[in-house]
């Protein structure tokens, strides 16, 4: 779209959901600073209203607040968002079940299911109209030179060389370029990686009975299945699914023809919505958990999946990334109010303190859930089923868990 600027106050690599929102937040709240966003994809993301994007995100109230703050949420809501008011979670290997209801926390909904391409397209369009933002499509970083010292009084610029051969410099580089972040690699930041030994299968399905705005998740020994309600032309009969299955099992599922897949999905969901009558094209991807050993280096911070990627069983990946956005923008504003330069190491350390522990705890919890619900031992099956039943009987605990998941205070 545009040639990179020779120099920018802040450069963001990655214009996906997290990177685009980060750019928009910074541009709106720091109008006197220049923001450059480099995106590897050659063209802006386009949303197709006549089809359903198989990749969806489940947005919490906190995430919606961030989108409202930059004026994007209203356009999303008028286009196509799918609120869910209840959540039903149960164990395939027993009778344990837990149900969450928005009414119990005096909310209209627990969250929203939104197609990823819709959110990204609206954010990128908003970025392209922002006067202090330059959105550069089809640009990849080839080399990176960070300031040599991390001393508090050293605020040298970050030097970038792009694959196009063009050069750019910035006071602060923010990496939002995903789980396989090239910036993280170029900066020499290691990450702890854990192969979940599962594949995630996503598609859009039509069911015999309406979903009733209820998000459903069934835990099986081979992995969890989530059915996420969509408000589309099917008038409540469509769901987006995320079926996480052990690698061999997933390969077998992907090899099924459409009819056999619908039959297998009906069985896997215990027919909770009747027969699965149709499935769109299926896509699969390997599931890993990653966590960067540090979120920053001199002049650089990692955000979203570049810093941490998580098993999708609780749908918290994007929301964790958007929490990063809120924390980082807040710390940058705080630093500038104290006349500290962009890229100040104290600012980046505060950002890491604000987010790394929470992200680590969530990653640990997801890994624990995967192991617990994948275990076949009789005692563990009894413990997890009894645990679900006991939690379901504790209204105050359920209220706490709902508010925690929604990102709001109890």
C-alpha positions as CSV (number, residue, x, y, z in Angstrom):
1,X,0.0,0.0,0.0
2,X,2.7,2.5,1.0
3,X,6.5,2.5,1.1
4,X,7.9,2.2,4.6
5,X,8.9,5.4,6.3
6,X,12.6,6.0,6.7
7,X,11.8,6.8,10.3
8,X,8.8,6.3,12.6
9,X,8.2,6.9,16.3
10,X,6.6,3.4,16.7
11,X,6.7,0.5,14.2
12,X,4.4,-2.5,14.6
13,X,5.1,-5.7,12.7
14,X,1.8,-7.5,12.0
15,X,-1.6,-6.1,11.1
16,X,-3.7,-9.0,12.3
17,X,-6.3,-8.5,15.0
18,X,-3.8,-7.8,17.8
19,X,-1.4,-5.7,15.7
20,X,-4.1,-3.7,14.0
21,X,-5.9,-2.9,17.3
22,X,-2.5,-2.0,18.9
23,X,-1.8,0.4,16.1
24,X,-5.2,2.0,16.2
25,X,-5.0,2.4,20.0
26,X,-1.6,4.0,19.9
27,X,-2.6,6.3,17.0
28,X,-5.7,7.5,18.7
29,X,-4.1,8.0,22.1
30,X,-0.8,9.4,20.9
31,X,-1.9,11.7,18.0
32,X,1.5,13.6,18.0
33,X,3.4,10.4,17.3
34,X,3.9,8.6,14.0
35,X,2.9,4.9,13.8
36,X,4.0,2.5,11.1
37,X,2.5,-0.9,10.6
38,X,4.2,-3.5,8.5
39,X,2.1,-6.4,7.3
40,X,3.4,-9.4,5.3
41,X,0.1,-10.0,3.5
42,X,0.0,-8.1,0.2
43,X,-3.5,-6.8,0.4
44,X,-6.0,-5.7,3.1
45,X,-8.1,-8.4,4.6
46,X,-11.6,-8.6,3.0
47,X,-14.7,-9.7,4.8
48,X,-17.2,-11.7,2.7
49,X,-20.7,-11.2,4.1
50,X,-22.1,-14.0,1.9
51,X,-20.0,-16.7,3.4
52,X,-19.0,-17.6,7.0
53,X,-15.4,-17.4,7.9
54,X,-14.4,-20.8,9.5
55,X,-12.0,-18.9,11.8
56,X,-13.8,-17.1,14.6
57,X,-12.8,-15.5,17.9
58,X,-14.7,-15.5,21.1
59,X,-14.4,-11.9,22.5
60,X,-14.8,-11.1,26.2
61,X,-16.3,-7.9,27.5
62,X,-12.8,-6.5,28.1
63,X,-11.9,-7.1,24.5
64,X,-15.2,-5.5,23.3
65,X,-14.3,-2.4,25.4
66,X,-11.0,-2.1,23.6
67,X,-12.8,-2.3,20.2
68,X,-15.4,0.2,21.4
69,X,-12.7,2.7,22.5
70,X,-11.4,2.9,18.9
71,X,-14.8,3.2,17.3
72,X,-14.9,-0.2,15.6
73,X,-17.3,-2.3,17.7
74,X,-20.4,-0.5,16.4
75,X,-19.5,-1.4,12.8
76,X,-18.9,-5.0,13.8
77,X,-22.2,-5.3,15.7
78,X,-24.1,-3.8,12.7
79,X,-22.4,-6.3,10.4
80,X,-22.5,-9.7,12.1
81,X,-21.7,-10.7,15.7
82,X,-23.1,-13.6,17.6
83,X,-23.7,-13.1,21.3
84,X,-23.8,-16.2,23.5
85,X,-25.7,-16.1,26.8
86,X,-24.9,-19.5,28.2
87,X,-22.1,-22.0,28.2
88,X,-22.5,-25.8,28.7
89,X,-19.4,-27.9,29.5
90,X,-19.5,-31.6,30.1
91,X,-17.2,-34.7,30.3
92,X,-17.8,-37.4,27.7
93,X,-16.4,-40.0,30.2
94,X,-18.9,-39.5,33.0
95,X,-21.7,-37.4,34.3
96,X,-19.8,-34.2,35.3
97,X,-21.3,-31.1,33.9
98,X,-21.1,-27.3,34.5
99,X,-23.3,-24.6,33.1
100,X,-22.7,-20.8,33.1
101,X,-25.5,-18.3,32.5
102,X,-25.1,-14.5,31.8
103,X,-28.2,-13.9,34.0
104,X,-26.2,-15.1,37.1
105,X,-23.8,-12.1,36.7
106,X,-26.5,-9.6,35.6
107,X,-25.1,-9.5,32.1
108,X,-26.9,-9.6,28.7
109,X,-24.3,-12.1,27.4
110,X,-21.1,-14.0,28.3
111,X,-19.3,-12.9,25.2
112,X,-19.5,-12.6,21.4
113,X,-18.5,-15.0,18.6
114,X,-17.1,-12.9,15.7
115,X,-15.5,-13.9,12.4
116,X,-11.9,-13.1,12.4
117,X,-11.9,-11.6,8.9
118,X,-14.6,-9.2,9.9
119,X,-12.7,-7.8,12.9
120,X,-9.4,-7.6,11.0
121,X,-10.9,-5.9,7.9
122,X,-12.6,-3.2,10.0
123,X,-9.5,-2.6,12.0
124,X,-7.3,-2.4,9.0
125,X,-9.7,0.0,7.2
126,X,-9.7,2.2,10.3
127,X,-5.9,2.1,10.4
128,X,-5.7,3.2,6.7
129,X,-7.8,6.3,7.5
130,X,-5.8,7.3,10.5
131,X,-3.6,10.4,9.7
132,X,-0.6,9.5,11.8
133,X,-0.5,5.9,10.7
134,X,1.2,4.4,7.7
135,X,-0.1,0.9,6.9
136,X,2.4,-0.9,4.6
137,X,1.2,-4.1,3.1
138,X,3.4,-6.8,1.6
139,X,6.4,-5.9,3.8
140,X,8.6,-8.4,5.7
141,X,11.5,-7.6,7.9
142,X,14.7,-9.3,6.8
143,X,17.2,-8.0,9.3
144,X,16.9,-6.3,12.7
145,X,19.5,-4.3,14.7
146,X,18.6,-3.4,18.3
147,X,20.4,-0.9,20.4
148,X,23.5,-2.4,21.8
149,X,23.0,-1.6,25.5
150,X,20.0,-2.0,27.8
151,X,21.3,0.7,30.1
152,X,18.5,3.0,31.3
153,X,20.0,6.0,29.6
154,X,20.4,4.3,26.2
155,X,17.5,4.9,23.9
156,X,19.0,4.2,20.5
157,X,16.8,3.5,17.5
158,X,15.9,0.1,16.2
159,X,17.2,-0.4,12.6
160,X,15.1,-2.5,10.2
161,X,16.1,-3.8,6.8
162,X,13.1,-5.2,4.8
163,X,13.1,-7.9,2.2
164,X,12.4,-5.2,-0.4
165,X,15.8,-3.8,0.5
166,X,14.3,-0.6,2.0
167,X,15.5,0.5,5.4
168,X,13.6,2.0,8.3
169,X,14.3,3.1,11.8
170,X,12.0,3.4,14.8
171,X,12.2,4.4,18.5
172,X,10.1,1.4,19.5
173,X,9.4,-1.8,17.6
174,X,6.4,-3.9,18.6
175,X,6.1,-7.5,17.3
176,X,2.6,-8.7,16.7
177,X,3.5,-11.1,13.9
178,X,2.0,-14.3,15.4
179,X,3.1,-17.5,17.0
180,X,5.9,-18.0,14.4
181,X,7.1,-14.5,14.9
182,X,10.1,-13.6,12.7
183,X,10.8,-10.6,14.9
184,X,11.1,-12.8,18.0
185,X,13.6,-15.0,16.0
186,X,15.6,-12.1,14.6
187,X,15.8,-10.6,18.1
188,X,17.2,-13.9,19.5
189,X,14.4,-14.4,22.0
190,X,13.9,-18.0,22.8
191,X,10.5,-19.5,23.6
192,X,9.5,-22.6,25.6
193,X,7.5,-24.8,23.2
194,X,5.2,-27.7,24.0
195,X,3.7,-29.9,21.3
196,X,0.1,-30.6,22.3
197,X,0.2,-33.6,19.9
198,X,-3.2,-32.5,18.6
199,X,-4.7,-30.9,15.5
200,X,-7.4,-28.3,15.6
201,X,-10.2,-28.8,13.1
202,X,-12.4,-25.8,12.2
203,X,-15.4,-25.4,10.0
204,X,-19.0,-24.1,10.0
205,X,-21.9,-26.5,10.5
206,X,-25.6,-26.5,10.2
207,X,-27.6,-28.5,12.8
208,X,-31.1,-30.0,13.1
209,X,-32.0,-28.0,16.2
210,X,-31.2,-24.3,17.0
211,X,-28.3,-23.5,19.3
212,X,-30.2,-21.1,21.5
213,X,-27.2,-18.8,21.9
214,X,-25.5,-21.5,24.0
215,X,-21.8,-22.2,23.6
216,X,-21.1,-25.9,24.2
217,X,-18.0,-27.9,24.9
218,X,-17.6,-31.6,25.3
219,X,-14.3,-33.0,26.7
220,X,-13.3,-36.4,25.2
221,X,-10.3,-38.5,25.8
222,X,-9.0,-37.6,22.3
223,X,-9.6,-33.8,22.9
224,X,-12.3,-31.2,23.3
225,X,-15.0,-30.3,20.9
226,X,-16.5,-26.7,21.0
227,X,-19.7,-25.7,19.3
228,X,-19.9,-21.9,19.1
229,X,-23.2,-20.3,18.2
230,X,-23.5,-18.1,15.1
231,X,-26.1,-15.6,14.2
232,X,-26.2,-16.0,10.5
233,X,-28.7,-16.5,7.7
234,X,-29.5,-19.9,9.1
235,X,-31.4,-18.2,11.9
236,X,-29.7,-19.9,14.8
237,X,-29.0,-23.3,13.2
238,X,-25.3,-22.7,12.4
239,X,-22.3,-23.1,14.7
240,X,-18.6,-22.7,14.2
241,X,-16.7,-25.7,15.6
242,X,-13.2,-26.1,17.0
243,X,-12.5,-29.8,17.3
244,X,-9.2,-30.5,19.0
245,X,-8.2,-34.1,18.5
246,X,-5.1,-36.2,19.0
247,X,-3.0,-36.1,15.8
248,X,-3.9,-39.6,14.5
249,X,-7.6,-39.1,15.3
250,X,-7.6,-35.8,13.6
251,X,-6.1,-37.2,10.5
252,X,-8.8,-39.8,10.3
253,X,-11.5,-37.2,10.8
254,X,-10.1,-35.0,8.1
255,X,-10.1,-38.0,5.7
256,X,-13.8,-38.6,6.1
257,X,-16.2,-37.6,3.3
258,X,-18.7,-34.9,4.2
259,X,-21.6,-37.2,5.1
260,X,-19.3,-39.4,7.3
261,X,-17.9,-36.3,8.9
262,X,-21.3,-35.0,9.8
263,X,-22.2,-38.4,11.3
264,X,-19.0,-38.4,13.3
265,X,-19.6,-34.9,14.6
266,X,-23.1,-35.8,15.6
267,X,-21.8,-38.6,17.7
268,X,-18.9,-36.6,19.1
269,X,-21.4,-33.9,20.2
270,X,-23.8,-36.5,21.6
271,X,-26.5,-35.1,19.3
272,X,-26.9,-32.1,21.6
273,X,-28.3,-30.1,18.6
274,X,-29.7,-33.1,16.8
275,X,-28.1,-34.2,13.6
276,X,-25.4,-32.2,12.0
277,X,-26.9,-31.8,8.5
278,X,-24.2,-29.9,6.7
279,X,-20.5,-28.9,7.1
280,X,-18.5,-26.4,5.1
281,X,-15.0,-27.0,4.1
282,X,-12.7,-28.2,6.9
283,X,-9.3,-26.8,7.9
284,X,-6.8,-28.2,10.4
285,X,-3.7,-26.9,12.0
286,X,-1.2,-28.3,14.6
287,X,-1.7,-27.2,18.2
288,X,1.3,-25.9,20.2
289,X,1.8,-23.9,23.3
290,X,4.6,-21.3,23.3
291,X,5.8,-18.8,25.8
292,X,8.7,-16.4,25.1
293,X,11.3,-16.3,27.9
294,X,11.2,-12.5,27.8
295,X,8.7,-10.1,26.3
296,X,11.2,-7.4,25.6
297,X,14.7,-6.3,24.6
298,X,16.1,-2.8,24.1
299,X,13.6,-1.0,21.9
300,X,11.5,-4.1,21.3
301,X,8.3,-5.6,22.9
302,X,6.4,-8.8,21.9
303,X,2.6,-8.7,21.9
304,X,0.0,-11.4,21.5
305,X,0.9,-14.7,19.9
306,X,4.4,-13.5,19.3
307,X,4.8,-13.6,23.1
308,X,2.5,-16.5,23.9
309,X,0.3,-19.0,22.0
310,X,-2.2,-21.3,23.8
311,X,-4.3,-24.4,23.3
312,X,-7.7,-23.2,22.0
313,X,-9.8,-25.3,24.4
314,X,-10.9,-22.2,26.4
315,X,-10.9,-19.7,23.5
316,X,-8.7,-17.3,25.4
317,X,-5.8,-16.8,22.9
318,X,-7.0,-13.6,21.3
319,X,-8.3,-12.2,24.6
320,X,-4.9,-12.6,26.2
321,X,-3.4,-10.8,23.3
322,X,-5.8,-7.9,23.6
323,X,-5.0,-7.7,27.3
324,X,-1.4,-7.3,26.2
325,X,-2.5,-4.4,24.0
326,X,-4.3,-2.7,26.9
327,X,-1.4,-3.1,29.3
328,X,1.3,-2.0,26.8
329,X,-0.6,1.1,25.6
330,X,-1.2,2.1,29.2
331,X,2.5,1.8,30.1
332,X,3.6,3.8,27.0
333,X,1.2,6.6,27.9
334,X,2.4,6.6,31.5
335,X,6.0,6.8,30.3
336,X,5.3,9.7,27.9
337,X,3.4,11.6,30.7
338,X,6.7,11.4,32.7
339,X,8.7,12.6,29.7
340,X,10.4,9.2,29.3
341,X,11.4,8.3,25.7
342,X,9.7,5.6,23.7
343,X,11.5,2.3,24.2
344,X,12.4,3.1,27.8
345,X,13.5,-0.2,29.5
346,X,11.5,0.6,32.6
347,X,8.4,0.9,30.5
348,X,9.0,-2.5,28.8
349,X,9.7,-4.2,32.2
350,X,6.5,-2.9,33.6
351,X,4.6,-4.2,30.6
352,X,6.2,-7.6,31.1
353,X,5.3,-7.6,34.8
354,X,1.7,-6.7,34.1
355,X,1.2,-9.5,31.6
356,X,3.7,-12.4,31.8
357,X,2.5,-13.9,35.0
358,X,-1.2,-13.9,34.0
359,X,-0.3,-15.4,30.6
360,X,1.9,-18.0,32.2
361,X,-0.9,-19.0,34.6
362,X,-3.4,-19.3,31.8
363,X,-1.0,-21.4,29.6
364,X,-0.4,-23.6,32.6
365,X,-4.1,-24.1,33.3
366,X,-4.8,-25.0,29.7
367,X,-2.0,-27.6,29.7
368,X,-3.4,-29.0,32.9
369,X,-6.9,-29.2,31.6
370,X,-5.7,-31.0,28.5
371,X,-3.8,-33.5,30.5
372,X,-6.6,-34.0,33.0
373,X,-9.4,-34.5,30.5
374,X,-7.2,-36.6,28.3
375,X,-6.4,-39.0,31.2
376,X,-8.0,-42.4,31.2
377,X,-7.3,-43.4,34.8
378,X,-10.5,-44.2,36.7
379,X,-9.5,-42.1,39.7
380,X,-8.8,-39.0,37.5
381,X,-12.1,-39.5,35.7
382,X,-14.0,-39.6,39.0
383,X,-12.1,-36.5,40.3
384,X,-12.8,-34.3,37.2
385,X,-16.4,-35.3,37.1
386,X,-16.9,-34.7,40.8
387,X,-15.0,-31.4,40.4
388,X,-17.4,-30.3,37.6
389,X,-20.4,-31.2,39.7
390,X,-19.1,-29.5,42.8
391,X,-18.3,-26.2,41.0
392,X,-21.7,-26.3,39.3
393,X,-23.3,-26.3,42.8
394,X,-21.4,-23.2,44.0
395,X,-23.0,-20.0,42.7
396,X,-20.4,-17.6,44.1
397,X,-17.5,-19.6,42.6
398,X,-19.3,-19.8,39.3
399,X,-19.9,-16.1,39.4
400,X,-16.2,-15.5,40.1
401,X,-15.2,-17.8,37.2
402,X,-17.5,-16.1,34.8
403,X,-16.3,-12.6,35.6
404,X,-12.7,-13.8,35.4
405,X,-13.3,-15.3,31.9
406,X,-15.1,-12.1,30.8
407,X,-12.2,-10.0,32.0
408,X,-14.3,-7.9,34.4
409,X,-14.3,-7.4,38.2
410,X,-16.6,-9.4,40.3
